[in-house]
Amino acid sequence: GAQSSGANIVSFNARAFESYGKTERQGENAPVGQRAAFAYTTALNHLLDKGSRNRVQVGDASTVFWADGASSFDGEFTLADFFGETKDDPDRGVRAVQALHQALATGRLPVGERDVTFFVLGLAPNAARISIRFWLQARLADLAPRILRHFDDLRVVRRFDSDPLAPSLFRLLSGLALQGKLDNVPPRLAGEWMRAILEGQPYPATLLNAAVMRCKAEQEVTYMRAAVLKAWLNRDHRRRHTDTGSTDQHFKERLDVDQTDTPYRLGRLFAVLEQIQRQAMPGINATIRDRYYSAASTTPVAVFTTLLRLKNAHLKKLSEGQTVWFERLIGEVLAPLQDFPRQLTLPQQGRFALGYYHQRQDFFTRKDSDTPTNNTQEE
């Protein structure tokens, strides 16, 4: 993203930045010896090299990293394997996560390596300059669990077998961007998200906004978007309950029929109503999702009355067994609800989307014997 001729980390090109009369030589404002400047620029250029395994490039953000000592973790896998995109070996990220998880679970992380310090530098281009987005140094013993927590938070039931078990930041952010192009991702999002992961902090609000807005714009909750939403919501839940010290997953990997959260239940209800329409009108090209998803996830009270009325018309086309089964399911979903909210906040819209995704995937993965067919009659 920076100019091909190079870019400066330290520079001053306006009189306002040349304070106290230090205008003769810009270096007087931030004095750095020639040897030190040569050393750090040479090292940085090496880390940023195209074939470097010490670099992760996501959108306009570059993250480079190194350690102050050798470790088996850094020898076999690097941060690039966890967060980058390896086209020649797409399963490498999965193996990296599995190896780290096993090392921590079995105590195989050597004692002498736990205090190895990793240094992480987040950079972003700005024409002829390079901006420092973040700087982090952490012990391997602290960094490794944070990386695993990120992937645990992301884990959600897959839509297709081809969906990656441990999606890279590149894949995740592409799923949130208009036309899947990283150029359309908010400019600071990649760096802010990487920093939150490595520091074990809540994810940025811009990440939730990007996921929710893309779901509504395309009327579709994809695997990548559901993973991001689940991760964001669980981190936010832990932030709001720090006094309890809980690390539980408030929202589960799969459909949680015991989850009483109202927006989550409304998302489930929307998926049930869509499934009824699909059963009543096989081969339909456009469902209620294409017309009503955005409004239903934003202002439920204005939409669900209409949807429930449509449901009655669709049920008339089903067998008696199907009608009883779906009516019972709707009753179970609506049981904890008092009424339909007038409006949902952005986090609530995220919970709506996750509830919809979970319920829809439950329909897709449910055994045929568990779902009544059009020929099923009530016993």
C-alpha positions in Angstrom: 0.0 0.0 0.0 2.9 2.3 0.5 4.8 3.9 -2.4 7.0 1.5 -4.3 10.0 3.8 -3.8 9.8 3.3 -0.1 8.2 4.9 3.0 9.3 6.6 6.1 8.5 5.7 9.7 9.9 8.9 11.1 9.5 12.1 9.1 8.4 15.8 9.3 7.3 17.8 6.3 5.5 20.8 7.9 6.8 23.7 9.9 4.2 22.8 12.7 6.1 19.6 13.3 9.5 21.2 13.4 9.3 22.6 16.9 11.8 24.7 18.8 13.5 26.0 15.7 14.8 22.5 14.6 14.3 23.1 11.0 17.8 22.6 9.5 17.7 18.8 9.7 14.5 16.8 10.4 16.4 14.2 12.3 16.9 16.7 15.2 13.2 16.2 16.1 13.6 12.4 16.5 17.4 11.8 16.8 18.4 8.3 15.7 21.9 7.2 15.1 22.9 6.1 11.6 23.8 2.6 12.8 20.6 2.2 14.7 18.5 3.4 11.7 20.3 1.1 9.4 19.8 -1.9 11.8 16.1 -1.4 12.3 15.2 -0.6 8.7 17.2 -3.6 7.5 15.5 -5.9 10.0 12.1 -4.5 9.2 12.6 -4.9 5.4 13.6 -8.5 6.1 10.5 -9.2 8.1 8.3 -7.5 5.4 9.9 -9.5 2.6 7.4 -11.2 0.3 8.4 -14.7 1.3 8.7 -14.0 5.0 7.1 -16.3 7.5 7.2 -13.5 10.0 4.6 -11.5 8.4 0.8 -11.5 8.1 -0.8 -9.3 5.5 -4.6 -8.7 5.8 -6.0 -5.9 3.7 -3.8 -2.8 4.1 -2.5 -4.0 7.5 0.8 -5.8 7.8 1.7 -7.5 11.1 5.3 -8.6 11.7 6.6 -10.6 14.6 9.7 -12.2 16.1 10.9 -13.8 19.3 13.9 -13.2 21.6 14.6 -16.9 21.7 14.0 -20.2 20.0 10.9 -22.3 20.7 9.3 -25.4 19.3 6.1 -23.4 18.7 7.9 -20.8 16.5 9.9 -23.5 14.8 7.0 -25.6 13.5 4.3 -22.9 13.2 4.4 -19.1 13.1 1.6 -16.5 13.7 1.3 -16.4 9.9 0.0 -20.0 10.0 -2.7 -19.0 12.4 -3.9 -15.8 10.8 -2.6 -15.8 7.3 -3.8 -17.5 4.1 -1.7 -20.4 2.8 -2.9 -21.2 -0.7 -0.5 -24.1 -1.2 -1.5 -25.7 2.1 -5.0 -24.6 3.1 -5.1 -27.0 6.1 -1.9 -25.7 7.7 -3.9 -23.3 9.8 -6.0 -26.1 11.2 -2.9 -28.2 12.0 -1.4 -25.2 13.7 -4.4 -24.7 16.0 -4.6 -28.4 16.7 -0.9 -28.6 17.6 -1.1 -25.6 19.9 -4.3 -26.8 21.6 -2.7 -30.2 22.2 0.5 -28.7 23.6 -1.4 -26.6 26.1 -3.9 -29.3 27.0 -1.3 -31.9 27.7 1.3 -29.5 29.2 3.7 -30.3 26.4 4.8 -26.7 26.1 8.3 -26.9 27.5 8.8 -25.0 30.7 11.9 -23.2 29.4 10.0 -21.9 26.4 7.1 -20.4 28.3 9.0 -17.2 29.1 10.2 -16.7 25.5 9.0 -13.2 24.5 7.2 -12.5 21.2 7.2 -9.1 19.7 4.4 -8.0 17.4 4.3 -4.8 15.3 1.2 -3.7 13.4 1.8 -1.5 10.4 -0.3 0.3 7.8 0.7 2.3 4.8 -0.1 6.0 4.4 1.3 7.2 1.0 5.0 8.0 1.7 4.7 7.1 5.4 4.2 3.9 7.5 1.9 4.2 10.4 2.4 2.2 13.6 -1.0 0.6 14.4 0.1 -1.3 17.5 3.1 -2.7 19.4 2.9 -5.8 21.6 5.3 -7.9 23.5 4.1 -11.0 25.4 5.3 -14.2 26.8 4.5 -17.4 24.9 2.7 -18.7 27.9 0.4 -15.7 27.7 0.1 -15.4 24.0 -0.7 -19.0 23.1 -4.0 -19.2 25.2 -5.2 -16.0 23.6 -4.7 -17.4 20.1 -6.7 -20.5 21.1 -9.4 -18.5 22.7 -9.9 -16.6 19.4 -10.4 -19.9 17.5 -12.6 -21.3 20.2 -14.8 -18.2 20.1 -15.1 -18.6 16.3 -16.1 -22.2 16.3 -19.6 -22.6 14.9 -21.4 -25.4 13.1 -20.3 -25.3 9.5 -22.7 -24.8 6.6 -20.7 -26.8 4.1 -18.0 -29.5 4.5 -15.7 -27.2 2.6 -15.9 -24.4 5.2 -12.5 -24.1 7.0 -12.4 -25.3 10.6 -10.0 -22.5 11.5 -10.7 -19.6 9.1 -7.9 -17.1 8.5 -8.4 -13.4 9.1 -8.3 -13.0 5.3 -11.2 -15.3 4.8 -13.2 -13.8 7.7 -12.8 -10.2 6.6 -13.5 -11.1 3.0 -16.8 -12.5 4.2 -17.7 -9.1 5.7 -16.7 -7.0 2.7 -18.8 -5.8 -0.2 -18.2 -8.1 -3.1 -15.8 -10.1 -0.9 -13.0 -7.5 -1.6 -10.7 -6.5 1.2 -10.5 -3.0 -0.3 -14.0 -2.5 1.0 -13.2 -3.4 4.6 -13.0 -0.4 7.0 -9.3 0.7 6.9 -8.4 0.2 10.5 -10.4 -2.9 11.2 -7.8 -5.6 10.4 -5.2 -4.1 12.6 -7.6 -3.4 15.5 -8.9 -7.0 15.3 -5.4 -8.5 15.3 -4.5 -6.4 18.3 -7.6 -7.5 20.2 -6.9 -11.2 19.5 -3.2 -11.0 20.6 -4.1 -9.0 23.8 -7.1 -11.1 24.6 -9.4 -8.1 24.5 -13.0 -7.7 23.2 -13.2 -7.3 19.5 -13.7 -3.8 18.0 -17.3 -2.5 17.5 -16.6 -2.0 13.8 -16.3 -5.8 13.4 -19.8 -6.3 14.7 -21.1 -3.5 12.5 -19.5 -4.9 9.4 -20.9 -8.4 10.1 -24.4 -7.2 10.8 -24.6 -4.8 7.9 -23.3 -7.4 5.4 -25.9 -9.9 6.6 -28.7 -7.3 6.1 -27.4 -6.0 2.8 -27.2 -9.5 1.3 -30.1 -11.0 3.3 -27.7 -13.9 4.1 -26.0 -15.2 7.2 -23.0 -17.1 6.0 -20.7 -19.4 7.9 -18.0 -16.7 8.1 -20.4 -14.1 9.3 -21.9 -16.4 11.9 -18.4 -17.3 13.2 -17.5 -13.6 13.6 -20.9 -12.8 15.3 -20.6 -15.7 17.7 -17.0 -14.7 18.6 -17.9 -11.0 19.0 -20.9 -11.7 21.2 -19.2 -14.1 23.5 -16.3 -11.7 24.0 -18.7 -8.9 24.7 -20.6 -11.2 27.2 -17.3 -12.0 29.1 -16.5 -8.3 29.1 -19.8 -7.4 30.7 -19.4 -10.2 33.3 -15.7 -9.8 34.2 -16.7 -9.8 37.9 -17.6 -13.5 37.7 -14.4 -14.5 35.9 -16.5 -16.7 33.6 -14.9 -18.0 30.4 -17.9 -20.0 29.3 -19.3 -19.7 25.8 -22.6 -17.9 26.3 -23.6 -18.7 22.7 -22.8 -22.3 21.7 -21.3 -23.8 18.6 -24.7 -25.3 17.6 -28.4 -24.6 18.1 -29.0 -24.0 21.8 -32.7 -24.7 22.6 -32.2 -23.6 26.2 -31.0 -20.1 25.2 -33.7 -17.7 26.2 -32.2 -14.5 24.8 -35.1 -12.7 22.9 -33.2 -11.7 19.7 -31.7 -15.2 19.5 -35.2 -16.7 19.7 -36.6 -14.3 17.1 -33.8 -15.3 14.7 -34.8 -18.9 15.3 -38.5 -18.1 14.7 -37.6 -16.4 11.4 -35.7 -19.5 10.3 -38.7 -21.7 11.3 -41.1 -19.5 9.3 -38.8 -19.7 6.3 -38.6 -23.5 6.5 -42.4 -23.7 6.6 -42.5 -21.6 3.4 -39.9 -23.9 1.8 -41.9 -27.0 2.7 -45.1 -25.5 1.4 -43.6 -24.2 -1.8 -40.8 -26.6 -3.0 -38.4 -25.1 -5.4 -39.2 -21.5 -4.5 -36.5 -19.1 -5.7 -37.0 -16.3 -3.2 -38.2 -16.8 0.4 -39.3 -14.4 3.2 -35.6 -14.0 3.9 -35.0 -12.1 0.7 -37.8 -9.7 1.4 -38.1 -9.4 5.2 -34.7 -10.4 6.8 -33.4 -6.8 7.2 -36.6 -5.4 8.7 -37.3 -8.5 10.9 -33.8 -8.2 12.5 -34.2 -4.5 13.1 -37.8 -3.8 13.9 -39.4 -7.1 14.8 -42.8 -5.8 15.9 -43.4 -4.3 12.5 -42.7 -7.5 10.6 -43.5 -10.6 12.6 -47.3 -10.0 12.6 -47.2 -10.2 8.8 -44.9 -13.2 8.8 -47.1 -15.2 11.2 -50.1 -14.4 9.0 -48.2 -15.7 6.0 -47.3 -18.8 8.0 -51.0 -19.7 8.4 -51.4 -19.7 4.7 -48.3 -21.8 4.2 -49.4 -24.4 6.8 -52.6 -25.1 4.9 -50.4 -26.6 2.1 -48.7 -29.1 4.4 -49.8 -32.4 5.8 -51.5 -32.6 9.2 -48.3 -34.2 10.6 -46.2 -31.4 9.4 -48.5 -28.7 10.6 -48.6 -30.2 14.1 -44.8 -30.5 14.2 -44.2 -26.9 13.1 -46.8 -25.4 15.4 -45.3 -27.3 18.3 -41.8 -26.0 17.4 -43.1 -22.4 17.0 -44.7 -22.7 20.5 -41.4 -23.9 22.0 -39.5 -21.0 20.4 -42.0 -18.4 21.5 -42.5 -19.7 25.0 -40.1 -17.4 26.9 -41.1 -14.3 24.9 -43.5 -11.7 26.3 -43.9 -9.6 23.1 -42.0 -8.5 20.0 -39.5 -5.7 20.6 -40.0 -2.4 18.7 -36.4 -2.2 17.7 -33.1 -4.2 18.2 -29.7 -2.7 18.9 -26.7 -3.7 16.9 -25.6 -6.4 19.3 -29.2 -7.7 19.4 -29.2 -7.8 15.6 -26.1 -9.9 15.8 -27.8 -12.3 18.2 -30.8 -12.5 15.9 -28.5 -13.4 13.0 -26.8 -16.2 15.1 -30.2 -17.6 16.2 -31.3 -17.7 12.6 -28.1 -19.4 11.4 -28.2 -22.0 14.2 -31.9 -22.9 13.6 -31.4 -23.1 9.8 -28.4 -25.3 10.1 -30.3 -27.5 12.5 -32.9 -28.0 9.7 -30.2 -28.8 7.2 -28.3 -31.3 9.4 -31.4 -32.9 11.0 -31.9 -36.6 10.1 -34.8 -37.2 7.7 -36.6 -39.2 10.3 -36.6 -36.2 12.6 -38.5 -34.0 10.2 -42.0 -34.8 9.0 -42.5 -35.1 5.2 -45.5 -33.9 3.3 -46.8 -37.5 3.4 -46.5 -37.7 7.2 -49.8 -37.9 9.1 -50.4 -37.2 12.7 -50.5 -40.5 14.6 
